Amino acid sequence: MNSIKIILLVLLSISTTFSVEYEMITVGAHDDEVLGVFVNEDDSRVATCSLDETIKIWDIPNKSELITIKGHLGQVNNLSFSGNDKWLASGSSDHTVRVWDVVSGEQLKVLKGHTDQVIGVYFSQDDSSTFVASTSFDKTVKLWDWRLGSEIKTLRDHNKPINNVAYSYDGKFLASCSDDKTIKIWSTDLTTKEPLITLIGHKAPVLTVLYSFDSKKLVSSDQEGVIKVWSMPDGRLLKTIKAHNELIQDVSFAYNDDRTIVSASLDKKVKLWDSLTGELLYEFDAGVEVWSVDLISDQSVVVLGCADNSVRFLVKK
């Protein structure tokens, strides 16, 4: 391929990237701030959780609410669909992790063991979806066999409250992040309780972590609006992005390229990034503080959980 063709292809790629536009639609609301959102694997549903102690499940194509789930005795901080899309795990300030049937909203299990509010939960993403990981302000990470209702192991090494947890999609690792400004990588092997590696680089409390779908990258964000991208499983820092002017509570990978990440912040901005180059691909001013964000596989819908209680979709024009 000659140099002129290469230049034209590069220009076309840049033009295509920056020509994307979204329109914002408010699809509904909780009775208080929306703290977490999670899109299921087949892009048909999104679950949201709130300070109002409820969980809601929404139909993405129809932009409508399907069900409201009640049962927690405190604010619901985070949630995760199972890998087979049948169940939903949630973590609450009532110190419990609960598992729900996605269709009926029936409570299937209450997992008790944390001694402070549960901040992060993540289902194992294999088809059997046997395990749930959770983190808490009690400074522990717990791994549960949810069907048995039993705690498999408790992981201790962080020295300050733990903010979130992520399950790798290959099922081999957990990542946890903390107010101690570190990220720790753990084996899901049931006999191993020491961290495999500690990632140091953030200069502020780390609020969230998430694996890419191929499990080869980890993205993290912190209280000062910084995103970091790490190579997995070796823990090498690939990229640091000063992404927002306020804290970033949530980030997510796009499944279709496993490279684009979305971030949202209390600075009211939603941004798409190239996780390898650190390039800003798109920016949208939501006009409201955003606590949580996720997107469907082809990036055509971005879901926002907002501080004004609303659940909003950014829909590609």
C-alpha positions as CSV (number, residue, x, y, z in Angstrom):
1,M,0.0,0.0,0.0
2,N,1.5,3.4,-1.0
3,S,1.9,6.3,1.4
4,I,-1.0,8.3,-0.1
5,K,-3.5,5.5,0.5
6,I,-2.2,5.0,4.1
7,I,-2.7,8.8,4.8
8,L,-6.2,8.7,3.3
9,L,-7.1,5.7,5.4
10,V,-5.8,7.3,8.6
11,L,-7.7,10.5,7.9
12,L,-10.9,8.5,7.1
13,S,-10.5,6.7,10.4
14,I,-10.1,9.9,12.4
15,S,-13.0,11.5,10.6
16,T,-15.2,8.5,11.4
17,T,-14.2,8.5,15.0
18,F,-15.0,12.1,15.6
19,S,-18.2,12.2,13.5
20,V,-20.1,10.1,16.1
21,E,-22.9,12.0,17.8
22,Y,-25.3,11.0,20.6
23,E,-28.6,12.4,21.8
24,M,-29.6,12.1,25.5
25,I,-32.9,10.5,26.5
26,T,-34.1,10.2,30.1
27,V,-35.8,6.8,30.4
28,G,-36.9,6.9,34.0
29,A,-35.7,7.6,37.5
30,H,-35.2,6.2,41.0
31,D,-36.3,8.1,44.1
32,D,-32.7,9.0,45.0
33,E,-29.3,9.1,43.4
34,V,-28.3,6.3,41.0
35,L,-25.1,4.7,42.2
36,G,-24.6,1.8,39.8
37,V,-25.4,0.6,36.3
38,F,-24.6,-2.8,34.6
39,V,-25.5,-3.9,31.0
40,N,-26.1,-7.6,30.6
41,E,-24.2,-9.7,28.1
42,D,-26.8,-9.7,25.3
43,D,-27.4,-6.0,25.5
44,S,-31.1,-6.4,26.1
45,R,-31.3,-5.2,29.8
46,V,-29.5,-2.8,32.1
47,A,-29.7,-2.9,35.9
48,T,-29.5,0.2,38.1
49,C,-29.2,0.6,41.8
50,S,-29.7,3.6,44.1
51,L,-29.6,5.3,47.4
52,D,-33.4,4.6,47.5
53,E,-32.5,1.0,48.5
54,T,-34.0,-0.4,45.2
55,I,-32.8,-2.0,42.0
56,K,-34.5,-1.5,38.7
57,I,-34.1,-3.4,35.5
58,W,-34.7,-1.7,32.2
59,D,-35.4,-2.9,28.6
60,I,-32.7,-1.2,26.5
61,P,-34.3,-1.5,23.0
62,N,-37.7,-0.3,24.3
63,K,-36.2,2.3,26.7
64,S,-38.6,1.2,29.4
65,E,-38.6,0.0,33.0
66,L,-39.3,-3.8,33.4
67,I,-39.2,-4.3,37.2
68,T,-38.3,-2.7,40.5
69,I,-36.6,-5.0,43.0
70,K,-36.9,-4.4,46.8
71,G,-35.3,-6.2,49.7
72,H,-32.1,-4.4,50.8
73,L,-32.3,-2.5,54.1
74,G,-29.9,0.2,53.0
75,Q,-28.6,2.0,49.9
76,V,-27.6,-0.3,47.1
77,N,-24.0,0.6,46.1
78,N,-23.3,-1.7,43.2
79,L,-24.5,-4.6,41.1
80,S,-23.5,-7.2,38.5
81,F,-25.3,-9.5,36.0
82,S,-24.1,-13.1,36.0
83,G,-22.3,-14.3,32.9
84,N,-25.4,-16.2,31.7
85,D,-27.7,-13.2,32.3
86,K,-30.0,-15.2,34.6
87,W,-29.1,-13.6,37.9
88,L,-28.1,-10.3,39.4
89,A,-25.8,-9.7,42.4
90,S,-26.1,-6.5,44.5
91,G,-24.1,-5.1,47.4
92,S,-25.5,-2.7,50.0
93,S,-24.9,-0.6,53.1
94,D,-26.9,-3.2,55.0
95,H,-23.6,-5.3,54.9
96,T,-25.1,-8.0,52.6
97,V,-24.7,-9.3,49.1
98,R,-27.9,-10.5,47.6
99,V,-28.6,-12.5,44.4
100,W,-31.8,-12.1,42.5
101,D,-33.7,-13.7,39.6
102,V,-33.5,-11.2,36.7
103,V,-37.0,-12.0,35.3
104,S,-39.1,-12.3,38.4
105,G,-37.1,-10.2,40.8
106,E,-37.2,-13.0,43.4
107,Q,-34.5,-12.9,46.0
108,L,-32.5,-16.1,45.7
109,K,-29.9,-15.7,48.3
110,V,-28.6,-13.4,51.0
111,L,-24.9,-13.6,51.7
112,K,-23.8,-12.4,55.1
113,G,-20.2,-12.0,56.4
114,H,-19.0,-8.5,55.7
115,T,-18.9,-6.2,58.8
116,D,-19.4,-2.9,57.0
117,Q,-21.2,-1.8,53.9
118,V,-20.6,-3.7,50.7
119,I,-19.3,-1.4,48.0
120,G,-18.4,-3.7,45.1
121,V,-19.8,-6.9,43.7
122,Y,-19.0,-8.9,40.5
123,F,-20.4,-12.2,39.3
124,S,-18.1,-14.7,37.7
125,Q,-18.7,-14.3,33.9
126,D,-18.6,-18.0,32.8
127,D,-21.9,-19.7,31.9
128,S,-22.2,-21.5,35.2
129,S,-21.8,-18.2,37.2
130,T,-21.1,-20.0,40.4
131,F,-19.1,-17.3,42.2
132,V,-19.7,-13.8,43.3
133,A,-16.9,-11.5,44.5
134,S,-17.5,-8.6,46.9
135,T,-15.6,-5.8,48.6
136,S,-16.4,-3.7,51.6
137,F,-15.4,-0.8,53.7
138,D,-14.3,-3.6,56.2
139,K,-11.1,-3.8,54.1
140,T,-11.8,-7.3,52.8
141,V,-12.5,-9.0,49.5
142,K,-14.8,-12.1,49.8
143,L,-15.5,-14.8,47.3
144,W,-18.8,-16.6,47.6
145,D,-20.4,-19.8,46.2
146,W,-23.8,-18.1,46.0
147,R,-25.9,-21.2,45.5
148,L,-24.5,-22.8,48.7
149,G,-24.7,-19.4,50.4
150,S,-21.1,-20.0,51.6
151,E,-18.1,-17.8,51.8
152,I,-15.2,-19.5,49.9
153,K,-12.4,-17.3,51.1
154,T,-11.7,-13.9,52.5
155,L,-8.8,-11.8,51.2
156,R,-6.9,-9.3,53.4
157,D,-4.1,-7.0,52.3
158,H,-5.6,-3.5,51.7
159,N,-5.1,-1.2,54.7
160,K,-8.0,1.1,54.0
161,P,-11.7,0.7,52.8
162,I,-12.0,-1.2,49.5
163,N,-14.1,0.5,46.8
164,N,-14.7,-2.0,44.1
165,V,-13.9,-5.4,42.7
166,A,-13.7,-7.0,39.2
167,Y,-13.7,-10.6,38.0
168,S,-11.5,-11.3,35.0
169,Y,-13.5,-12.7,32.1
170,D,-11.2,-15.8,31.9
171,G,-12.2,-16.5,35.5
172,K,-8.6,-16.6,36.8
173,F,-8.3,-13.3,38.6
174,L,-9.9,-10.7,40.8
175,A,-8.9,-7.1,41.0
176,S,-9.7,-4.9,44.0
177,C,-9.1,-1.1,44.5
178,S,-9.0,0.9,47.7
179,D,-8.7,4.2,49.4
180,D,-5.1,3.1,50.1
181,K,-4.4,4.2,46.4
182,T,-3.5,0.6,45.3
183,I,-5.0,-2.1,43.2
184,K,-4.4,-5.7,44.1
185,I,-4.6,-8.7,41.8
186,W,-5.7,-12.0,43.4
187,S,-6.0,-15.5,42.1
188,T,-9.4,-17.1,42.1
189,D,-7.8,-20.4,43.1
190,L,-9.5,-21.3,46.3
191,T,-6.3,-22.1,48.2
192,T,-4.4,-18.8,47.4
193,K,-5.1,-15.9,49.7
194,E,-2.1,-13.6,49.2
195,P,-2.2,-11.0,46.4
196,L,-0.3,-11.9,43.3
197,I,0.7,-8.4,42.6
198,T,0.0,-4.9,43.9
199,L,-0.3,-2.1,41.3
200,I,1.0,1.3,42.5
201,G,0.6,4.5,40.5
202,H,-2.5,6.3,41.5
203,K,-2.0,9.3,43.8
204,A,-5.6,9.3,45.1
205,P,-8.1,6.8,46.3
206,V,-8.9,4.3,43.5
207,L,-12.6,4.1,43.0
208,T,-13.1,1.4,40.4
209,V,-11.4,-1.3,38.4
210,L,-12.5,-3.3,35.4
211,Y,-11.0,-6.0,33.1
212,S,-11.2,-5.9,29.4
213,F,-13.2,-8.7,27.8
214,D,-10.1,-10.6,26.7
215,S,-8.7,-10.2,30.3
216,K,-5.5,-8.7,28.9
217,K,-6.0,-5.1,30.2
218,L,-7.3,-3.5,33.4
219,V,-8.7,0.0,33.6
220,S,-8.8,1.9,36.9
221,S,-10.0,5.4,37.9
222,D,-9.6,7.6,40.9
223,Q,-10.9,10.4,43.0
224,E,-8.8,13.0,41.1
225,G,-10.2,12.2,37.7
226,V,-7.3,10.0,36.5
227,I,-7.7,6.9,34.5
228,K,-4.9,4.3,34.2
229,V,-4.7,1.3,31.9
230,W,-2.6,-1.7,32.9
231,S,-1.4,-4.8,31.1
232,M,-2.6,-8.0,32.6
233,P,-1.5,-10.3,34.2
234,D,2.0,-8.7,34.5
235,G,0.7,-5.4,35.9
236,R,2.7,-3.1,33.6
237,L,1.3,0.5,33.3
238,L,0.3,1.2,29.7
239,K,-1.3,4.6,29.9
240,T,-2.3,7.4,32.3
241,I,-5.1,9.8,31.2
242,K,-6.1,12.9,33.1
243,A,-9.7,12.3,32.1
244,H,-11.9,14.5,34.2
245,N,-11.9,17.4,36.6
246,E,-13.8,15.6,39.3
247,L,-13.8,12.0,40.6
248,I,-14.5,9.1,38.3
249,Q,-16.7,6.6,40.0
250,D,-17.2,4.3,37.0
251,V,-15.6,3.2,33.7
252,S,-16.4,0.5,31.2
253,F,-15.0,-1.3,28.1
254,A,-16.9,-1.6,24.8
255,Y,-17.2,-5.2,23.8
256,N,-17.0,-4.8,20.0
257,D,-13.4,-3.6,20.0
258,D,-12.3,-4.3,23.6
259,R,-10.3,-1.1,23.4
260,T,-12.7,1.8,23.7
261,I,-13.5,2.8,27.2
262,V,-16.3,5.1,28.5
263,S,-15.8,7.3,31.6
264,A,-18.3,9.5,33.4
265,S,-17.7,11.9,36.3
266,L,-19.2,14.4,38.8
267,D,-17.9,17.0,36.4
268,K,-21.0,16.1,34.3
269,K,-18.9,14.9,31.3
270,V,-19.1,11.5,29.6
271,K,-16.1,10.6,27.5
272,L,-15.0,7.9,25.1
273,W,-11.3,7.0,25.0
274,D,-8.9,4.9,23.1
275,S,-7.4,2.8,26.0
276,L,-4.2,2.1,24.1
277,T,-3.3,5.6,22.9
278,G,-5.1,7.7,25.5
279,E,-6.8,9.6,22.7
280,L,-10.1,11.3,23.5
281,L,-12.6,10.0,21.0
282,Y,-15.8,11.8,22.0
283,E,-17.1,14.1,24.8
284,F,-20.7,14.8,25.9
285,D,-21.8,17.2,28.5
286,A,-24.7,15.5,30.3
287,G,-25.5,18.6,32.3
288,V,-25.8,16.5,35.5
289,E,-23.3,14.8,37.8
290,V,-22.9,11.1,36.7
291,W,-22.1,8.4,39.3
292,S,-22.2,5.4,37.0
293,V,-21.8,4.4,33.3
294,D,-22.0,1.4,31.0
295,L,-22.5,0.8,27.3
296,I,-23.8,-1.8,25.0
297,S,-21.4,-3.8,22.8
298,D,-21.4,-1.7,19.7
299,Q,-21.3,1.6,21.6
300,S,-24.6,2.7,20.2
301,V,-26.2,3.2,23.6
302,V,-24.4,4.5,26.7
303,V,-26.3,4.3,30.0
304,L,-25.8,6.9,32.7
305,G,-26.8,6.7,36.4
306,C,-27.1,10.3,37.6
307,A,-27.1,12.3,40.8
308,D,-30.5,13.8,40.0
309,N,-32.0,10.3,40.4
310,S,-32.4,9.9,36.6
311,V,-31.4,7.0,34.4
312,R,-30.4,8.3,31.0
313,F,-29.4,6.8,27.7
314,L,-27.0,8.4,25.2
315,V,-28.2,7.0,21.9
316,K,-26.1,7.2,18.8
317,K,-27.7,9.3,16.1
